[in-house]
Amino acid sequence: MSERTAPRVAVTGTPGTGKSTATALIADEYDVIHLNERIRSDDDLWTERDAERDTLVADLDAVADALGDWTGVLDSHLAHHFDADRVVVLRCHPATVEERLLDRGESPSTATENAESEALDVILSEAVSTHGIERVYEIDTTDRDPGTVADAIRAAIDGEREPSAGTVDFTDYL
Ligand SMILES: Nc1ncnc2c1ncn2[C@@H]1O[C@H](COP(=O)(O)OP(=O)(O)OP(=O)(O)O)[C@@H](O)[C@H]1O
C-alpha cells in the first residue's frame, strides 16, 4: 500500500459485469470516479469515435494526466490501466454478460464480443500483468445482486478480503 491515507482502488471488468451499478452503491462512503462519464464529457480525453462499436477511443495518457494524484475508487473497464494500490476485477459468466448487455440495448455483435472477451479473461490478465497478482481481487458477480457485489468491493477496499486472481473459469462458454 502506498503512503497515501486513502488507497486508490481500480474497479475494472468487462462491460456488463456491473461496475457502475455496484460502485454507485458505495459512493456515499468513498470518492467514486465514474471514468467513462468523465471521458465522454471531455473532448480532450478521447481521440476518435469507434463507429462500429459506437464507443470513444480514450487517450490513456491524457486521462492519466487528468486523473492526477487521484484517490478513492476508479470505475471503468479502463481503470486497471492507471496507477492503483488494489485492482478489483468484476467477473460475470459470459452468457449473463451477453444478456445484461442486450437488455441494456447494446447490439448483438457488441454483446457477443464482450462475452467472448470475458470468457478469455482478457481484463483479468491485463490487470495481473500490470499490477501483479498480489494486488488483484476477482469478484464473481454472476447470480449476485448489486448490493452483495458492493459488499465484496467494500471488503477488498477495507483489506478484509485476500487477493484472489485466477479463481474464476468461464471457458465453458467458448
Ligand atoms: N449484480 C447484477 N445483477 C443483475 N444485473 C446487473 C447487476 N449489475 C448490473 N446489472 C445490470 O447489467 C447492466 C450493466 O451494468 P453496468 O452498467 O453497471 O455495467 P458496467 O460493468 O459498469 O458496464 P460498462 O463498462 O459498459 O459501463 C445494467 O443494465 C445493470 O442494470
The ligand as an ORCA input file, in Angstrom:
! r2SCAN-3c Opt
* xyz 0 1
  N     -25.412     -7.692     -9.982
  C     -26.218     -7.515    -11.035
  N     -27.219     -8.388    -11.281
  C     -28.027     -8.209    -12.353
  N     -27.936     -7.201    -13.249
  C     -26.967     -6.310    -13.061
  C     -26.044     -6.416    -11.958
  N     -25.179     -5.383    -12.025
  C     -25.527     -4.677    -13.118
  N     -26.592     -5.234    -13.727
  C     -27.225     -4.736    -14.971
  O     -26.312     -5.016    -16.030
  C     -26.203     -3.903    -16.922
  C     -24.745     -3.436    -16.937
  O     -24.440     -2.875    -15.664
  P     -23.385     -1.707    -15.515
  O     -23.695     -0.594    -16.469
  O     -23.274     -1.387    -14.071
  O     -22.079     -2.468    -16.018
  P     -20.629     -1.896    -16.230
  O     -19.721     -3.014    -15.920
  O     -20.459     -0.630    -15.464
  O     -20.639     -1.582    -17.781
  P     -19.766     -0.510    -18.616
  O     -18.330     -0.932    -18.514
  O     -20.291     -0.611    -20.013
  O     -20.027      0.839    -18.002
  C     -27.173     -2.844    -16.402
  O     -28.359     -2.943    -17.156
  C     -27.408     -3.225    -14.956
  O     -28.692     -2.868    -14.528
*
